[in-house]
Amino acid sequence: MNSTMDGFLVLDEDGLIADFNKKLIEIWRIPAAIVSSRDIGGLRDFVAGEIKGPQGFVLGELSNFDSAGKSQLLELKDGRLIEQFSQEQHVDNLTTGRVLCFRDVTERKQTEEAVARLAAVVESSDDAIISKTLEGKITSWNAGAQRIFGYKPEEIVGKSILILIPPELQNEEPGIINRLKKGERIEHYQTVRLAKDGRAVDISLSVSPIKDHSGKVIGASKIARDITEDKRRQEAMRESDARFRTELERLVGERTASLQEAITQMEEFSYSVSHDLRAPLRAMQGYATALLEDYRGKVIDAEGQEYLERIASAGLRMDRLTREVLVYSRIPRAEMNLQGVDLDKLVSEIVRQYLQTKAKGAEISVESPLPPVLANESFLGQAISNLVDNAVKFSNPARASRVRIWTEAHENQVRLYVEDNGIGIRAEHQGRIWGMFERIHPEHMYDGTGIGLAIVRKTIERMNGTMGVESDGLTGSKFWIQLPGISERQTKQS
């Protein structure tokens, strides 16, 4: 008994423990003194529950042992399962006792349950789960495989896996086997297999190696998912997408043609404004000016001369307004070549020319050096000139006009400030000044068309820049332009 892997317990005819082996103590995990006491009741204290055999016998109750070879499962309090076998002892055909054999079957039962659960999962899976040998012989076939491919297990188990593979794809199989032998797993490989009725089935295939206890690859397990409907939906979506793209391209083409036609009409209108509408304005201004010069102090009285002056002034303003509208309309279509601009040189030249031609007693200071920026020099020059002109124009009569120009770095951007000490712009008007024809001061006080700042902003935006204004509405305004900065070396290269 001591040489076996099972625990033995010998009971005499009175049901008392007569003998036991060491393995019994190990399996039950109890002190030897408990069984040495000869009372089998000590073992019952370690049993959590009993799973009775067919005849319903219970540990130690000899009256229930009607025949030999019975077994029952005992659940111990530590959660383990022990299987008990019993055998009667006979001397001269009289029962003299019983031998009980105990075996720890916890792991075996857990394995059996796990296998049963796995088998249930495999059988209930919608996917085909198939196993085969390395030679390609099919060894298992679940209900999912039958549903997808149409073969019953008895029709296909034992046959070659090539029965499922189209002839033109059978050269793939050796490569898959070689990868499996290396222990590789193939995930979600999309291919085609043949059903029993000859249909081609699009599947997503995952293949895993099956190994024996020594780790040697002895076969393969395949999980095949039917993706035929998915493929059809994808194809339908591709066709729908192609139709949508074709229709979209057609609509875009039509809209583009329509837009191009509108642009052409706008250009024709701009040409008309530039030539046809400005011509009578120039005539009005010219005749009014001629009358003032030729008949000053003669026939026309002072009131008539005032009227002529107003006509000439209105014609001049209308001509300027027309020119600025044309400038604004051309900005979106203008070719805006961006390159490195020496801001220091550009601003200094603008200020020099302005002081020579326009400024009357204004003080303009530039805090050099000003870093280079990425812009269109011509358009940027016009924008800065406009800001300088506004800074001087909207001055406060109570104090001398002062304009300050400087820059600040904002990460990889350069912000150019044009600050004045003029009349300022109240907060409620700061959003309006960027619109077309927006004026916040009477014309008789400050000349202008109300388009200048709209032109500046549109120009700066075309150069990938931004602009804004800061003012308390009392002590002046601070306009700023922000553009991408570049290095001095890039400026010289450009």
VOFIFI-785507 format. One record per residue (C-alpha): residue in three letters; y, z negated, x. Coordinates in pm, whole numbers, padded with zeros to 5 digits, always signed. Example, Ala and Ser with C-alpha at 12.3 -4.5 7.8 and 13.67 -1.06 7.14 Angstrom:
<sites>
ALA-00450-00780+01230SER-00106-00714+01367
</sites>
This chain:
<sites>
MET+00000+00000+00000ASN+00241-00074+00286SER+00210+00283+00417THR+00329+00452+00094MET+00684+00544-00021ASP+00627+00378-00361GLY+00650+00014-00454PHE+00329-00155-00574LEU+00288-00464-00787VAL-00064-00606-00866LEU-00102-00817-01180ASP-00407-01031-01253GLU-00576-01059-01592ASP-00329-01328-01695GLY-00029-01102-01623LEU+00079-01294-01312ILE+00176-01123-00987ALA-00120-01122-00753ASP+00015-00897-00476PHE+00301-00657-00384ASN+00409-00440-00091LYS+00735-00431+00111LYS+00849-00107-00052LEU+00865-00286-00388ILE+01132-00525-00254GLU+01326-00228-00111ILE+01315-00024-00432TRP+01408-00310-00665ARG+01655-00458-00410ILE+01550-00813-00491PRO+01462-01116-00279ALA+01088-01147-00194ALA+01090-01499-00339ILE+01126-01358-00692VAL+00797-01174-00679SER+00635-01444-00469SER+00683-01680-00764ARG+00414-01468-00943ASP+00626-01453-01264ILE+00698-01092-01360GLY+00983-01217-01576GLY+01196-01233-01261LEU+01191-00853-01250ARG+01303-00825-01610ASP+01635-00989-01514PHE+01721-00682-01304VAL+01653-00434-01584ALA+01957-00311-01781GLY+01761-00109-02030GLU+01423+00042-02084ILE+01340+00401-02168LYS+01001+00360-02334GLY+00715+00599-02286PRO+00521+00771-02566GLN+00317+00464-02650GLY+00617+00230-02639PHE+00486-00008-02370VAL+00725-00242-02189LEU+00724-00377-01836GLY+00460-00646-01793GLU+00327-00653-02149LEU-00039-00592-02084SER-00123-00587-02454ASN+00053-00250-02482PHE-00137-00089-02193ASP-00400+00086-02393SER-00496+00349-02137ALA-00443+00448-01775GLY-00174+00670-01627LYS+00115+00572-01852SER+00474+00582-01720GLN+00817+00470-01830LEU+01175+00489-01698LEU+01360+00166-01623GLU+01737+00157-01587LEU+01839-00118-01345LYS+02163-00309-01374ASP+02303-00131-01064GLY+02269+00202-01247ARG+01963+00336-01069LEU+01657+00475-01247ILE+01303+00364-01156GLU+00992+00529-01287GLN+00694+00297-01348PHE+00330+00405-01347SER+00045+00174-01450GLN-00329+00168-01387GLU-00580-00086-01518GLN-00835-00254-01286HIS-01191-00284-01409VAL-01492-00482-01280ASP-01823-00434-01463ASN-01633-00254-01740LEU-01408-00557-01790THR-01034-00540-01739THR-00946-00774-01454GLY-00581-00679-01402ARG-00332-00395-01355VAL-00158-00212-01071LEU+00206-00111-01135CYS+00364+00160-00916PHE+00743+00200-00897ARG+00938+00500-00768ASP+01321+00538-00735VAL+01397+00863-00921THR+01776+00826-00946GLU+01856+01126-00725ARG+01583+01337-00879LYS+01706+01267-01230GLN+02067+01334-01131THR+01959+01661-00974GLU+01759+01755-01282GLU+02057+01678-01505ALA+02290+01875-01279VAL+02051+02168-01280ALA+02021+02146-01658ARG+02399+02140-01696LEU+02435+02432-01456ALA+02168+02624-01641ALA+02350+02562-01968VAL+02678+02683-01818VAL+02512+02992-01672GLU+02339+03073-01998SER+02649+03023-02213SER+02885+03217-01981ASP+03042+03537-02113ASP+03021+03675-01759ALA+02705+03828-01615ILE+02547+03585-01367ILE+02272+03750-01168SER+02074+03648-00861LYS+01880+03879-00633THR+01693+03880-00304LEU+01836+04039+00008GLU+01607+04334-00062GLY+01788+04385-00394LYS+01520+04250-00630ILE+01670+04084-00939THR+01546+03725-00977SER+01759+03586-01264TRP+01950+03731-01556ASN+02164+03535-01806ALA+02275+03607-02162GLY+02614+03731-02036ALA+02439+03995-01825GLN+02238+04104-02127ARG+02554+04132-02338ILE+02741+04339-02076PHE+02460+04565-01952GLY+02221+04567-02248TYR+01899+04475-02062LYS+01685+04180-02174PRO+01562+03951-01893GLU+01204+04070-01934GLU+01321+04430-01896ILE+01505+04389-01567VAL+01401+04076-01376GLY+01190+04191-01081LYS+01350+04535-01069SER+01597+04671-00811ILE+01966+04599-00848LEU+02026+04971-00786ILE+01940+05031-01152LEU+02289+04904-01230ILE+02477+05093-00959PRO+02596+05454-01006PRO+02444+05690-00745GLU+02782+05765-00588LEU+02844+05393-00526GLN+02501+05289-00396ASN+02617+05330-00035GLU+02835+05019-00089GLU+02533+04789-00124PRO+02426+04777+00247GLY+02777+04676+00349ILE+02780+04395+00093ILE+02439+04270+00213ASN+02560+04265+00575ARG+02863+04057+00478LEU+02643+03816+00281LYS+02412+03769+00579LYS+02716+03653+00776GLY+02779+03391+00509GLU+03083+03571+00363ARG+03183+03552-00001ILE+03325+03859-00177GLU+03590+03773-00436HIS+03696+03980-00739TYR+03584+04317-00610GLN+03657+04581-00875THR+03391+04844-00915VAL+03177+05024-01176ARG+02824+04950-01296LEU+02589+05125-01540ALA+02473+04978-01871LYS+02130+05042-02022ASP+02273+05312-02251GLY+02430+05495-01956ARG+02787+05372-02012ALA+03004+05314-01708VAL+03131+04953-01719ASP+03438+04851-01519ILE+03370+04510-01370SER+03528+04252-01143LEU+03250+04138-00910SER+03223+03819-00703VAL+02922+03784-00472SER+02811+03464-00295PRO+02523+03412-00048ILE+02224+03197-00154LYS+02090+02982+00130ASP+01770+02784+00176HIS+01753+02423+00296SER+01795+02535+00658GLY+02111+02734+00585LYS+01947+03074+00611VAL+02076+03337+00364ILE+01787+03439+00140GLY+01962+03611-00147ALA+02282+03663-00341SER+02442+03535-00660LYS+02664+03778-00847ILE+02922+03706-01117ALA+03033+04022-01296ARG+03316+04023-01549ASP+03361+04316-01786ILE+03718+04442-01736THR+03677+04769-01925GLU+03922+04665-02196ASP+04163+04532-01935LYS+04148+04869-01759ARG+04214+05048-02086ARG+04509+04825-02161GLN+04646+04877-01810GLU+04609+05251-01845ALA+04777+05240-02185MET+05059+05034-02035ARG+05095+05281-01746GLU+05111+05570-01991SER+05361+05380-02205ASP+05565+05293-01896ALA+05560+05657-01786ARG+05677+05769-02131PHE+05945+05500-02127ARG+06064+05606-01782THR+06073+05969-01886GLU+06270+05883-02198LEU+06496+05653-02000GLU+06561+05923-01741ARG+06640+06165-02021LEU+06882+05921-02183VAL+07040+05836-01848GLY+07077+06206-01777GLU+07242+06261-02114ARG+07469+05959-02072THR+07552+06062-01716ALA+07641+06410-01832SER+07849+06262-02113LEU+08018+06023-01872GLN+08084+06303-01626GLU+08237+06505-01906ALA+08458+06207-01998ILE+08558+06163-01633THR+08642+06532-01611GLN+08854+06502-01924MET+09025+06195-01778GLU+09097+06382-01459GLU+09240+06669-01662PHE+09449+06417-01854SER+09564+06258-01528TYR+09663+06599-01400SER+09854+06658-01722VAL+10027+06321-01691SER+10106+06388-01329HIS+10252+06734-01384ASP+10330+06803-01749LEU+10453+06461-01867ARG+10646+06374-01553ALA+10831+06706-01556PRO+11048+06627-01863LEU+11104+06275-01731ARG+11241+06417-01409ALA+11454+06661-01612MET+11593+06375-01823GLN+11671+06173-01516GLY+11820+06474-01335TYR+12048+06583-01620ALA+12164+06225-01687THR+12243+06177-01318ALA+12424+06516-01304LEU+12635+06423-01606LEU+12729+06092-01448GLU+12826+06258-01123ASP+13006+06565-01265TYR+13186+06406-01558ARG+13254+06055-01432GLY+13601+05952-01553LYS+13663+06275-01746VAL+13546+06347-02100ILE+13271+06082-02130ASP+13402+05738-02202ALA+13263+05415-02059GLU+13014+05366-02344GLY+12878+05720-02300GLN+12842+05663-01928GLU+12645+05342-01999TYR+12413+05536-02226LEU+12357+05798-01957GLU+12289+05526-01701ARG+12031+05377-01934ILE+11868+05717-01984ALA+11854+05771-01608SER+11714+05419-01552ALA+11454+05458-01829GLY+11348+05794-01690LEU+11317+05648-01342ARG+11112+05354-01471MET+10892+05583-01681ASP+10828+05803-01381ARG+10734+05499-01172LEU+10512+05365-01450THR+10335+05699-01478ARG+10276+05715-01104GLU+10130+05363-01096VAL+09902+05432-01392LEU+09772+05734-01203VAL+09718+05523-00892TYR+09525+05261-01095SER+09304+05525-01262ARG+09215+05684-00928ILE+09109+05362-00753PRO+08753+05350-00903ARG+08689+05710-00785ALA+08868+05684-00453GLU+08659+05719-00137MET+08661+05369+00011ASN+08547+05397+00372LEU+08525+05044+00511GLN+08572+04970+00879GLY+08708+04702+01110VAL+09082+04652+01051ASP+09312+04475+01299LEU+09479+04249+01044ASP+09725+04109+01297LYS+09859+04456+01382LEU+09859+04576+01018VAL+10052+04278+00880SER+10306+04282+01165GLU+10382+04651+01097ILE+10416+04591+00721VAL+10660+04303+00776ARG+10861+04499+01035GLN+10908+04798+00805TYR+10982+04578+00507LEU+11255+04384+00688GLN+11413+04709+00801THR+11412+04884+00464LYS+11401+04636+00175ALA+11452+04268+00251LYS+11800+04127+00205GLY+11829+03795+00376ALA+11461+03711+00334GLU+11279+03518+00603ILE+10920+03634+00660SER+10700+03452+00913VAL+10352+03552+01030GLU+10125+03293+01191SER+09938+03504+01444PRO+09676+03575+01548LEU+09518+03705+01226PRO+09142+03780+01258PRO+09002+04129+01187VAL+08842+04213+00853LEU+08611+04479+00709ALA+08829+04692+00479ASN+08999+05026+00421GLU+09317+05009+00625SER+09526+05234+00402PHE+09438+05059+00074LEU+09462+04713+00231GLY+09806+04797+00368GLN+09925+04897+00019ALA+09786+04575-00130ILE+09954+04348+00130SER+10283+04541+00095ASN+10272+04480-00281LEU+10220+04103-00231VAL+10501+04082+00026ASP+10733+04278-00206ASN+10655+04044-00498ALA+10703+03736-00278VAL+11057+03846-00193LYS+11140+03990-00537PHE+11050+03682-00741SER+11276+03453-00539ASN+11467+03152-00667PRO+11844+03220-00673ALA+11906+02856-00583ARG+11746+02884-00238ALA+11699+03134+00044SER+11381+03342+00018ARG+11109+03242+00263VAL+10767+03405+00292ARG+10483+03272+00506ILE+10169+03472+00595TRP+09858+03318+00755THR+09478+03318+00739GLU+09190+03073+00701ALA+08819+03115+00776HIS+08575+03072+00485GLU+08227+03093+00641ASN+08194+03464+00732GLN+08499+03555+00521VAL+08870+03572+00606ARG+09129+03458+00352LEU+09481+03594+00394TYR+09761+03394+00228VAL+10105+03525+00126GLU+10314+03222+00024ASP+10668+03223-00112ASN+10920+02961-00225GLY+11021+03155-00534ILE+11011+03083-00905GLY+10636+03022-00921ILE+10385+03099-01196ARG+10291+02841-01457ALA+09922+02768-01507GLU+09909+02925-01855HIS+10029+03258-01715GLN+09811+03277-01403GLY+09523+03450-01583ARG+09751+03714-01740ILE+09916+03848-01428TRP+09611+04057-01328GLY+09611+04269-01644MET+09770+04607-01704PHE+10136+04601-01820GLU+10145+04220-01812ARG+10494+04086-01747ILE+10587+03719-01769HIS+10958+03763-01687PRO+11221+03973-01865GLU+11275+04320-01718HIS+11649+04268-01676MET+11579+03975-01445TYR+11299+04122-01232ASP+11229+04492-01211GLY+10869+04612-01230THR+10603+04788-01438GLY+10346+04508-01476ILE+10076+04717-01305GLY+10121+04621-00938LEU+09890+04316-00929ALA+09628+04499-01137ILE+09626+04774-00870VAL+09600+04516-00590ARG+09308+04333-00750LYS+09117+04654-00831THR+09168+04774-00471ILE+09046+04446-00318GLU+08737+04442-00541ARG+08653+04798-00426MET+08653+04660-00069ASN+08399+04386-00163GLY+08674+04124-00165THR+08828+03873-00404MET+09179+03744-00466GLY+09359+03469-00651VAL+09680+03270-00686GLU+09782+02906-00651SER+10110+02780-00796ASP+10263+02470-00952GLY+10503+02689-01151LEU+10810+02538-00985THR+10821+02565-00606GLY+10672+02908-00542SER+10336+03087-00538LYS+10056+03135-00290PHE+09857+03458-00336TRP+09540+03509-00132ILE+09305+03795-00046GLN+08953+03724+00083LEU+08754+03990+00269PRO+08446+04000+00497GLY+08533+03908+00854ILE+08407+04086+01166SER+08421+04027+01541GLU+08688+04169+01774ARG+08421+04385+01940GLN+08324+04540+01606THR+08691+04615+01538LYS+08729+04802+01868GLN+08408+04996+01807SER+08515+05103+01461
</sites>
